[in-house]
């Protein structure tokens, strides 16, 4: 009778002894249908149809987890863990029965038992290194794996390795034999058209390295198991919680910083207006205004950290955005990836400052498919009534998670994730489309509605004899606004809280209210309601450095820091 294993010559004596025991073990069969029991050597077994725990199981999980981003991932993880536990348990049972404890002796019974139980024949490669330390390596083939055969018998070609139970069982057996954590990955599979089902086994921290050494870039592989999936999702939730905390802090910082910027830019604008054009002082005032504009853009990025989805759509030039980001993207992708960017002269779309983070996230995700180098492109294209930012790579889509789907939130490179990017795109009236290209490679397209460039601010108009009530708790901002408006002949009163706003409304007629959204522990709408109780029908304009939540529908809002001429023009509109 032919041997139930293929191993290097130096290991044959060890495996022959194991085979003699296992053959005798399986030779003692007792099958009694009246009892409903099958026993080998007095030990009860169950006979299971191979396809039901392979292709059949995958089909059932696909039905049950229809809404999951990757139901095959769930099926593979469950089968791997079950098989891993079975392999470890059987290894201990046979070691006790054979009276052996030396790792290689315990290992020797594994492939033999594997073959007699009908899983597969094991062909152990001669460069394997089965030792009880981190240099452990087992490379082997299963020429006739039951899992691959089930897919082939069904006439279906798999898109990923399917022998997850074989990988789990063998790694569980070896883990029990050598006393160290081990994982196995299938790197070639007959169900995918390869000549044999080929596996690499190593410690978890070295498995990627071992696979790359033998097979180049990481091949598609079974996941380590359902417990690893749970651990990964727990880490993602913890990361998302940390990002939420950072976001709240960023929002608080941005609120205070925007107040300071409003004061700086307001006074600088007044200086620029008062000084002779072309003078040294006017140039200094212009430089301050330019610096304030740059700081405003930085603050907008902080606000997008706080809650990207809460930002209302504004016109942004996607061409400028990608041009400005190109040096950052080149640094992110590294020297082994050739990055091409192509943008038109301008591309105005409805977006928000968070779009910048979406583009970075798409590039970081694409980088995962190019771990060994390659080409990536970032283009801005017009598609009908939308502008598209397209990120494309020539890498392997099966080697990374992000392209598996975006239905479930995932914390990405920036703690943002493709799911959050997709929700942001939808909020802005667009969409995020992820596809795998025929012949290899991946494409991500962020589509946003096209729009016109923002109109330049209209020149300020006088407010006539209208009385404006400004409600602002920040003294610096309030005094700056008071100075600017009074210089332009506006009749204005400054109030610092709800009580003083109501008092001012009782003392004089009020035609317009300009109120900060946050007034210490109170809110701007409270002050407005107090004034409206005495002067119904007045015009109302809110200003905010961060939070505009809780405002009535249709409320007009200016975000700090704002252009003072724009402020005056907006107030005129409200009269």
C-alpha positions, 0 to 999 in steps of 0.5 A, a space after each residue: 500500500 502506498 504511503 499516505 504522505 510525501 516527506 523529505 527522505 530524512 523524515 521518512 522513518 519518523 513518518 513510517 512509524 506514525 503511519 503504522 499506528 494511524 493505519 492500525 487505528 483506522 483499521 478498527 472500524 465499527 459502524 452500527 446504524 442501529 446505534 447511530 454511531 461510527 467508531 475507529 479504534 473505539 473512538 467515535 467519529 462522524 462522517 460529513 459530506 465534504 462539500 457541505 463544509 466547503 462550497 456549501 457553507 460559503 453559499 449559506 453564509 453568503 445568504 445569511 450575511 447578504 448585507 455584509 461587505 464580504 460574507 466570504 470573509 466571515 465564512 473563511 474565518 469561521 471555518 479556519 477557527 473551527 478547523 484550527 481547534 480540531 487540529 490542536 485537539 487531535 494532535 494532543 489526543 494522538 500524542 497521548 495515544 502514541 506516547 510521544 512528546 517530541 515536536 517532530 514525532 507529534 507532527 509526524 502523525 498529523 499528515 498521516 491522520 489528515 490523509 486517512 481522515 480524507 482531508 488531503 494528501 500532504 506533500 512536505 517541501 524539503 526546505 521546510 524548517 519545523 523547529 520550536 522557535 520564531 524561525 519555524 517554516 512549513 511549506 507543503 502541498 495538498 494535491 487533492 484537497 477536499 475543499 478545492 475538489 468540492 468547488 471543482 466538482 460544482 463547476 465553479 472557479 473560486 476568486 480566492 483560496 478556498 482550503 481554509 479548513 485544511 490551513 486551519 487544521 494543519 496549523 492547529 496540529 503544528 501549534 500543539 506539537 511545537 508549542 508556539 502560535 502558528 498560522 497557515 496561508 494557502 498561496 495557490 489553489 486548484 479551485 483557482 486553476 493552479 496545479 496544487 493547493 500550496 500552503 505556507 505556515 509560520 508564526 503570525 508575526 513572520 507569515 507575511 515575510 515567509 510568503 513574500 520570500 517564497 511567492 513574491 507579493 502577498 497572495 490572496 489568503 484565508 483570514 486568520 479566523 473569526 477571533 482575529 476579525 473580532 479583535 480587528 473590529 474592536 481595534 477599529 472601534 477604539 481608533 474611531 473613539 480616539 478620533 472622535 475625542 480628537 475631533 471634539 478637541 479640534 472643534 473647541 480649538 477651532 472655535 476659539 482660534 476663529 474668534 482670534 482670526 476674526 479680530 486679526 483679519 478685521 483690524 487688518 482690513 480696516 488698516 488696509 482701507 485707511 492706509 494709502 494704497 501702495 504704502 508700506 503699511 498697506 503692504 503689511 496689512 495685506 500680508 496680515 490678511 493673507 496670513 489670516 486667510 491661510 490660517 482660516 484654511 488650516 482651521 477648516 481642516 481642524 473642523 473637518 477632523 471634528 465632524 466632516 459630515 456636518 460641514 455644508 457644501 461650498 464651492 471648491 476647486 478640485 484642480 487646485 486641491 490636487 495640485 496643492 496636495 501633490 507634494 504631500 501625496 508623493 511623500 505618502 506613497 514613497 519612492 517605490 510608487 510612481 505617482 502621476 497627477 493630471 488636473 485641468 486648469 480649474 474644476 469647481 465642485 460642491 465640496 468641503 475641506 474634508 474632501 482633502 482627507 478623502 483624497 488622501 484616504 483613497 491614495 493611502 488605500 491604493 498604496 496598500 495594493 502596491 506594497 512592492 511598488 508600482 504605478 498610481 495616478 490621481 486625475 481630475 476629470 469632468 463627467 457630465 454634470 459632475 467632477 471626478 477625482 479618480 485614484 487608480 493603481 496597477 496593484 493587486 486588489 485581493 491583497 487588501 481589505 478596503 476594496 472589499 466594500 464600504 458598507 461597514 464603517 472602517 477606520 482608515 489611514 487617517 481614522 476616517 475610512 472609506 465608509 465615512 468618505 462615502 457618506 460625506 460624498 452622499 451628503 455633498 450630493 455625490 458618490 464614491 465608486 470603488 472598482 477592481 479593473 479587468 486585468 488587474 488594478 483598482 480604481 476609486 472615483 470620488 464624484 461631486 456635483 459641478 458648480 460655478 466659481 463663487 462670485 466675488 463679494 459685492 461692494 458694501 452698501 450703507 444700512 441707512 438709519 437701521 439699528 443693528 444689535 451685535 450680540 458677541 460674548 468675545 470682547 475682542 471680536 465685539 469691539 472690532 465689529 463695533 469699530 468697523 461698523 461705526 466707522 462706516 456710519 452704521 448705528 450699532 449697539 453691542 451686547 455681550 449676553 442674552 440679558 444685555 441683548 434684551 435690555 438693548 431691545 427694550 431701550 431702542 428700536 432694533 432692525 437687525 441682529 448679528 449674533 454669535 451662535 455660542 454665547 458662553 453657556 447660552 446660545 445665540 437663538 436665545 438672544 434672538 428670541 428675546 429681541 424678537 419678542 419685542 421687535 418681530 420680523 427683524 433680520 437675523 444673521 448668525 456668526 460662528 467659529 465652529 458650531 452652527 447646530 440648533 439653528 432654526 431652518 433657513 437661518 443665515 450664517 457667516 463662518 468666522 473669520 469672515 470678510 467685513 465687506 461681505 458682512 456689511 453686504 449680507 446685513 444689507 440683504 437682510 434689511 
